[in-house]
Amino acid sequence: MKVHLRGALRKNEAKRLILGRLRKGPASGTELAEVLGVSRVAVWKHVKELNSLGYSIVATGRGYRLVGEAEMPYPWELDVEAIYLHSVPSTMEVATHLAGRGILGTFVIAGEQTAGRGRLGRGWLSMPGGLYFSVALSPGLSMDELRDFRLGIIESLASAVSSFGVDVEASGDGLFTPRGKLAGVLVEGFGEPELVRFAVVGVGVNVNNPVPEGGTSLSLELRERVSLLRVAKAVIEGVNYDTR
């Protein structure tokens, strides 16, 4: 599968600083330009891009004002190394590609997957509104030890999801509620049987997205729309801690 990273969103300090300042209240273009050390035109371009990404920033007599959040897991909203792709065949393929180039520990997050993968060769329906990500790392384990490693990640995922008030049951196949499957974890190892050179961890959590028969989502369980960014922060923080 050919991997394309064109259009990927990456860490952006300017966007992080603009949003951080506007969350405190309105700010003029001049003030933001001084904070960033750039021109007012550069600030305007950042604001324009943020609006195109789902934020709502308006110009008022008191300066720019943030009136709506995107609630998306963009890299500048997270405390981990990450890239965000609006649409990709599979985050697993991208993370594997990065690992082949020696890039480990970067979370590859997608708005949707057109060829999402689950365990045992199954597909994973990955429509917009869900949380889909993969990360490649070097766990220093044998291939046989990856099973327990995966189960540990599932337990961390269960803890993160439970914090939203949903009772989930963790099993080797993922997370379940009485309604159906809520989340899954895929781990693929590369290397020798005695030592994994790198492993790619893939996670899919149904949040606000349509789900297949036999599936459920956080929004279905809670009967309300759930902040995808809040879920991403909780889940990625838990998985990141478990994979260190």
C-alpha positions in Angstrom: 0.0 0.0 0.0 1.5 3.4 -1.1 1.8 5.9 1.8 1.1 9.5 1.2 1.7 12.2 3.9 0.8 15.2 1.8 -1.7 17.3 3.7 -0.7 15.9 7.0 -1.2 18.3 10.0 1.7 18.4 12.4 2.7 20.2 15.6 2.3 23.9 15.1 3.4 26.2 17.9 1.8 29.3 16.3 -1.6 27.7 16.2 -1.2 26.4 19.8 -0.2 29.8 21.0 -3.1 31.6 19.2 -5.7 29.2 20.5 -4.2 29.4 24.0 -4.4 33.2 24.0 -7.9 33.3 22.5 -9.2 30.9 25.1 -8.4 33.6 27.7 -10.4 36.2 25.8 -10.3 38.4 22.6 -6.9 39.5 21.3 -5.9 41.9 18.6 -3.9 40.9 15.5 -1.2 43.2 16.7 -0.9 41.5 20.1 -0.9 38.0 18.5 1.7 39.1 16.0 4.0 40.3 18.8 3.5 37.1 20.8 4.4 35.0 17.8 7.0 37.3 16.4 5.4 37.3 13.0 3.4 39.8 10.8 -0.3 40.5 11.2 -0.8 38.9 7.8 0.8 35.7 9.1 -1.6 35.7 12.1 -4.6 36.2 9.7 -3.4 33.2 7.6 -3.2 31.0 10.8 -6.7 32.2 11.8 -8.1 31.5 8.4 -6.7 27.9 8.5 -8.0 27.3 12.0 -11.5 28.3 10.8 -11.2 25.9 7.9 -10.3 23.1 10.4 -13.5 23.5 12.4 -12.7 26.3 14.9 -14.8 29.4 14.8 -12.7 32.6 15.2 -14.4 35.9 14.4 -13.0 39.4 14.1 -14.6 41.9 16.5 -13.9 45.5 17.5 -11.8 44.1 20.4 -9.8 41.8 18.1 -10.1 38.1 17.3 -12.5 36.1 19.4 -12.8 32.3 19.7 -16.5 31.4 19.6 -16.3 27.7 18.8 -13.9 24.8 19.3 -13.1 22.2 16.7 -13.0 19.4 19.3 -10.7 17.4 17.0 -7.4 15.6 17.9 -5.1 17.9 16.0 -1.4 17.6 16.9 -1.2 21.1 18.6 -4.0 20.0 21.0 -2.1 17.0 22.3 0.9 16.4 24.5 2.5 13.7 22.3 4.2 13.7 19.0 1.5 13.3 16.4 0.4 13.8 12.8 -3.2 14.1 11.7 -4.5 13.0 8.3 -8.1 13.8 7.3 -8.4 10.5 5.4 -6.0 7.6 4.9 -6.4 4.0 3.9 -4.9 2.7 7.2 -3.0 4.4 10.0 -1.2 1.1 10.6 0.4 1.4 7.1 1.5 5.0 7.8 3.0 4.1 11.2 4.8 1.1 9.7 6.1 3.3 7.0 7.4 5.8 9.5 9.0 3.0 11.6 10.8 1.8 8.5 12.4 5.3 8.3 13.4 5.1 12.0 10.6 7.3 13.3 9.1 5.8 16.4 6.7 7.2 19.0 4.7 9.4 16.6 0.9 8.9 16.9 -0.7 8.7 13.4 -4.3 9.9 13.8 -6.9 9.9 11.0 -10.3 11.5 10.6 -11.3 8.4 8.7 -9.8 5.2 7.3 -10.9 3.8 4.0 -9.2 0.4 4.6 -9.1 0.2 8.3 -7.8 -3.1 9.7 -8.8 -5.2 12.6 -7.5 -8.5 14.0 -7.4 -11.8 12.1 -7.6 -10.0 8.8 -10.9 -8.4 9.5 -11.7 -4.8 8.4 -12.5 -2.0 10.8 -15.2 0.4 9.7 -13.7 3.8 10.2 -16.1 6.6 9.3 -15.7 10.2 10.4 -16.5 10.8 14.1 -14.4 8.0 15.5 -10.9 7.9 17.0 -8.4 6.0 14.8 -4.7 6.0 15.5 -1.5 3.9 15.3 1.9 4.3 16.8 5.1 2.4 16.2 7.5 1.7 19.1 10.3 -0.5 20.2 9.0 -2.4 23.2 12.1 -4.7 23.7 9.9 -7.8 23.7 9.8 -11.2 22.0 7.0 -12.0 19.6 5.5 -14.3 22.2 5.3 -11.4 24.7 3.4 -9.2 22.4 0.1 -10.9 23.3 0.4 -9.8 27.0 1.6 -6.4 25.8 -1.6 -6.0 23.7 -3.8 -7.1 26.7 -2.1 -4.4 28.8 -3.0 -1.8 26.2 -6.6 -3.0 26.2 -6.8 -2.6 29.9 -5.4 1.0 29.7 -8.0 1.7 26.9 -10.8 0.3 29.1 -9.7 2.6 32.0 -9.7 5.6 29.7 -13.1 4.8 28.2 -14.6 4.1 31.6 -13.8 7.6 32.7 -16.6 8.8 30.5 -19.1 6.9 32.5 -19.5 3.9 30.3 -19.2 0.4 31.8 -17.1 -1.7 29.4 -15.8 -5.3 29.5 -12.3 -5.8 28.3 -11.4 -9.0 26.5 -8.9 -10.3 24.0 -11.1 -9.0 21.2 -11.4 -5.4 22.5 -13.9 -3.4 24.6 -17.6 -4.4 24.7 -20.8 -3.2 26.3 -24.2 -5.0 26.3 -24.9 -3.1 23.1 -21.9 -4.4 21.2 -18.2 -3.8 20.4 -16.9 -0.3 21.3 -13.2 -0.4 20.6 -10.4 -2.6 19.3 -6.6 -2.9 19.5 -4.3 -4.4 16.9 -0.6 -5.0 17.5 1.8 -6.1 14.7 5.4 -7.0 15.4 8.3 -6.8 13.0 11.7 -8.5 13.7 12.9 -11.8 14.9 11.0 -14.2 17.2 13.4 -13.5 20.0 13.2 -9.7 19.8 10.8 -7.4 18.1 12.6 -4.7 16.2 9.4 -2.5 16.4 5.7 -3.1 17.0 2.9 -1.1 15.6 -0.1 -0.5 17.9 -3.4 0.4 16.2 -6.5 1.6 18.2 -10.0 2.2 17.0 -12.7 3.7 19.3 -16.3 4.3 18.1 -17.2 7.8 19.4 -19.7 9.7 17.3 -19.3 7.7 14.1 -21.8 5.3 12.5 -21.1 1.7 13.6 -21.7 -1.6 11.9 -24.2 -4.2 13.1 -22.9 -5.6 16.4 -21.1 -2.4 17.3 -21.8 0.5 19.6 -20.2 3.9 20.3 -19.7 6.4 23.1 -22.4 8.6 21.8 -24.9 5.7 21.6 -24.0 4.6 25.1 -24.3 8.1 26.6 -27.1 9.3 24.3 -25.2 12.5 23.5 -22.5 13.7 21.3 -19.0 13.3 22.9 -16.0 15.5 22.4 -13.6 13.6 20.1 -10.7 15.7 21.5 -11.5 14.8 25.1 -11.7 11.1 24.2 -8.4 11.3 22.2 -6.6 13.0 25.1 -7.8 10.4 27.6 -7.1 7.4 25.4 -3.8 8.5 23.9 -2.5 9.5 27.3 -3.4 6.1 28.7 -1.9 4.2 25.7 1.2 6.4 25.7 1.8 5.7 29.4 1.4 2.0 28.8 3.8 1.8 25.9 6.7 3.7 27.4 
